[in-house]
Amino acid sequence: MHLHFVLIFFYRKIDAKLAETTWVHKIFGGRLRSRVTCRDCGYNSDTFDRILDLSLDIFKCDSLRDALRKFIAIDYLKGADKYKCEKYVFESTYHA
């Protein structure tokens, strides 16, 4: 059995809070911040996710630096994916 599968099995059996204290998390773990900014009012909405790795798109990238720049590049949401500003939702709910 491969070590990778053993670690996944072991990791799934541990309580989520306890798992974040394992040596795997201490060595490879981190937090990824995703930020969405409202183009109308400038309000920032941040989401933090615990991660053990990054999946980088290396297509048409000449270096790791290029792949990381592509990963953090600004992406404009449109159509059905368009961002619904939390500030406006909060204000309309609060003033209703």
C-alpha positions, 0 to 999 in steps of 0.5 A: 500500500502506498504511503499516500493512501495510508495518509489519506485514510489516516487523515479522514479518520481524525477529527478536523480540528485535531487533523490540523495539528498533525505533522502533515499540516505543520509541514505542508499546510497553509491558508488560502485567501480568496478575495472578491471585490465589488466593482461598484462600491469596492467592498471586499469579501474574503474567504479563507480555506485551509490547504495542503497544496496548490493546483497550478495550471502550467499550460503556456507557462515557462516557469513556476513564477508564471504559473503563480502569476496566472494563479493570482491573476484578477478574474472578472465574474460575469453573467450567472457567476457575477458577484452579488455584493454582501454589503448591498445584501446586508444593507437591504436586509437591515433597512427592510 
